[in-house]
Amino acid sequence: MMDHARDLASVCEATDRLLTAAAALDNADVTEPSRLPGWTRGHVLAHLARNADALVNVLEGRPMYASAEARDADIERDAPRPLKTQLADVRDSANRFQDAASLSQDWSRTVELRNGVLDTAAWLPFRRWIEVELHHVDLGIGYDLEDLPGEFAQREINFLAHRFSKHPDVPALTIKQDDGRLLVTGAVEGVTAEQLDSGYRPPLPDLTVSGRQADLLGWLAGRRDGSALHVEGGTLPSLPPL
């Protein structure tokens, strides 16, 4: 079961870390490239703010974004702003999200996210935690995948492995973590999505990808190319974008 209250507290802590680190930047730093292709640090900060407001929309029963075009236009509009304005927007939008989430909610209800993705409301705080932690890394200001809280990193690996577990473009593979933990993901031949959802676990695929937690997370989240991983039984597959 998801503990949305605990996740909301973790979102607050992660947001404070990001804001404290970003406060050491200056206006020129905001215009420099981030680790995300085509985005400056200003784009990353603007996206974080608008994502918080978008999740408020979801919590309050509105569409997450008016449209994909509107989402992109808002980020482009806000990206060039000076640092002080960016940080105030990230902080204020984060507070709006926390305020909306603190109201009485049916956390078991189904909500609709971007691109028609459906999820349970209780997952929204963790999804926001993902945004804050990974985009802190994307800023390229001294916070890396190795610095992520261990609990978060493990849960994000689990989350992404499940996300790819039904994807026809990802071959069946076993993820072996450095603590010996095993996860099966990809399109397991002869196994239906319904079986996977019911908890059925097929025999382990021959293709095995192993490595450190940060390297596995980086590969699954599209932040690293996987060159630091060890692959047996085939070649490392290219993962589709998230």
QUIBEL-V983398 format. One record per run of one state. SS is the DSSP state (a for helix, b for strand, c for the rest). FROM is the first residue (numbers start at 1). TO is the last residue. Records with the same first field share a line. If there is no record, write none. Layout:
SS: FROM-TO, FROM-TO
//
This chain:
c: 1-3, 23-26, 31-32, 34-39, 60-67, 80-82, 103-109, 113-113, 117-117, 139-144, 148-149, 165-170, 172-172, 178-181, 186-186, 188-192, 198-207, 212-212, 221-229, 233-242
a: 4-22, 27-30, 41-59, 68-79, 83-102, 114-116, 121-138, 145-147, 150-164, 193-197, 213-220
b: 33-33, 40-40, 110-112, 118-120, 171-171, 173-177, 182-185, 187-187, 208-211, 230-232
//
